[in-house]
Structure formats: C-alpha cells, structure tokens
Amino acid sequence: MSRYMVGIALDALLDDEELRVRFAIDPIDALVDLAIRGISLTPEEIEAFMRIGAHLWSWTDDVVAGRIH
C-alpha cells in the first residue's frame, strides 16, 4: 500500500466538498476522478475506500474545519 497516495486521496476528500459529495453519490466516479488527477491507488486501497462509506465524510466540515489552523 502506498501511504503517500492514500494520504493524498484522503486530503483531496477532506479538502474538496464537491468530491466528497460525488464520493457519497458514486464512489467509483470519485475514485476515477482521483486517478485522473494522478492519484493512483491499488485495488486493495480502492476496496478500502469503498468500505469506508459516505457517512465518514459527512462530519468532516463540522469536526475538522474548526481545528485546522
């Protein structure tokens, strides 16, 4: 597993509200978008992202935004 690429993918999902919404609606489309951006994930990493589920990304604005300096 490439921790670097997974980190970049996580950052993209945390930073990009449109991408988070797309991930919630169609995770494959959002992951394809990441691949187009040059963020290459292994099949195992893609599967792990698919298992996370959309609920995780819905709390990020409230919880994370107030703590980023």
C-alpha positions in Angstrom: 0.0 0.0 0.0 1.2 3.4 -0.8 0.7 5.5 2.3 1.7 8.6 0.4 -1.0 8.2 -2.3 -3.6 7.2 0.3 -2.8 10.3 2.2 -3.2 12.5 -0.9 -6.5 10.8 -1.6 -7.7 11.4 1.9 -6.6 15.1 1.8 -8.5 15.5 -1.5 -11.6 14.1 0.0 -11.3 16.2 3.1 -10.5 19.4 1.3 -12.8 19.2 -1.7 -16.5 19.3 -0.8 -17.7 18.6 -4.3 -15.5 15.5 -4.5 -16.9 14.3 -1.1 -20.5 14.7 -2.4 -19.6 12.8 -5.6 -18.0 10.1 -3.4 -21.2 9.8 -1.4 -23.3 9.5 -4.5 -20.9 7.5 -6.7 -17.7 6.4 -5.1 -16.3 4.8 -8.2 -16.7 8.1 -10.2 -14.9 10.0 -7.4 -12.1 7.5 -7.3 -11.8 7.6 -11.1 -11.5 11.4 -10.7 -8.7 10.9 -8.3 -6.9 8.6 -10.7 -7.3 11.2 -13.5 -5.6 13.7 -11.1 -2.7 11.3 -10.9 -3.6 9.7 -7.5 -3.0 6.1 -8.3 -4.4 3.6 -5.7 -4.0 -0.1 -5.7 -7.1 -2.4 -6.0 -6.8 -3.1 -2.2 -6.8 0.7 -1.4 -9.8 1.3 -3.7 -11.6 -1.5 -1.9 -10.7 0.0 1.5 -12.1 3.4 0.3 -15.3 1.7 -0.9 -15.7 0.1 2.6 -15.4 3.5 4.4 -18.8 4.6 3.3 -20.2 8.1 2.8 -21.1 8.7 6.4 -17.4 9.3 7.4 -17.1 12.3 5.0 -20.3 14.0 6.1 -18.9 15.0 9.5 -15.6 16.5 8.2 -16.8 20.0 7.8 -18.1 20.4 11.4 -15.3 18.5 13.1 -12.2 19.2 11.1 -12.8 22.8 9.9 -12.7 24.2 13.4 -9.4 22.5 14.2 -7.4 23.4 11.1 -5.1 26.4 11.8 
